[in-house]
Amino acid sequence: MSEPALSGVTDSAGLEHGYRRLLAFYPKAFRRENEEEILAVLLACAQDGQTRPSLEASVDLLKGAMRMRLRPRPGQPRTVFAAVRLMWVGAAAELAALITIIVTAGAVRSAVLHADPAAGHALLDHLVADVVGAPIAIGVWLFLAWANSKGRDSARLASAASFCLLTLSLVGALVQGAVAYAPADMIAAAVLWLVGLGAVVLIFVPASNRYYRPREAVLI
């Protein structure tokens, strides 16, 4: 095989790999039925010598994947769909809370040291715990969103348990007077609590009951 021909094969393989990576964002069932057909169309429309997906095509594919991911699953009640979306919001809010904690850490430390210099060490431990725990909390939100979207009954129990922990954390911060020295952090925590409350209420309303399958609880 000549060198130009080898180059064309390499370019085509690289372009196909790029498209497959983008198509991987689509739901598995959709890919199983449509991936090869879509891929064939994308490759047929590619420019000569193109080695990677264009920005326009990449954005279009990602937007399509997002739309499909945000649709209700077949047979999924609107209450469960809304709860799952709230859990995605919870993950985003947790990230925002982490950023808030990091940005305001200096001001909070100054306020605490001014009011009670002996509390500086305890505050540092608290901030470290928040920074370490936030990524874990984000993962929990995302996992619960996935599990509830699958209709796993134990996901509802896990969501309720997670909300109880969130409530205890908020109450503990209030008891410690966090409103006085970390108002921004408390606002973020309150938003998270409201999101968690809304999600838990939605997955336990009667309209959601038919979607959950107790027999699959062992799979989580």
ABEGO torsion letter per residue (X at the ends): XBAAAAAAAAAAAAAAAAAAAAAAABBAAAAAAAAAAAAAAAAAABBBGBABBBAAAAAAAAAAAAAAAABBBBGBBAAAAAAAAAAAAAAAAAAAAAAAAAAAAAAAAAAAAAABAAAAAAAAAAAAAAAAAAAAAAAAAAAAAAAAAAGBAAAAAAAAAAAAAAAAAAAAAAAAGAAAABAAAAAAAAAAAAAAAAAAAAAABAAAAAABBAAAAAAX
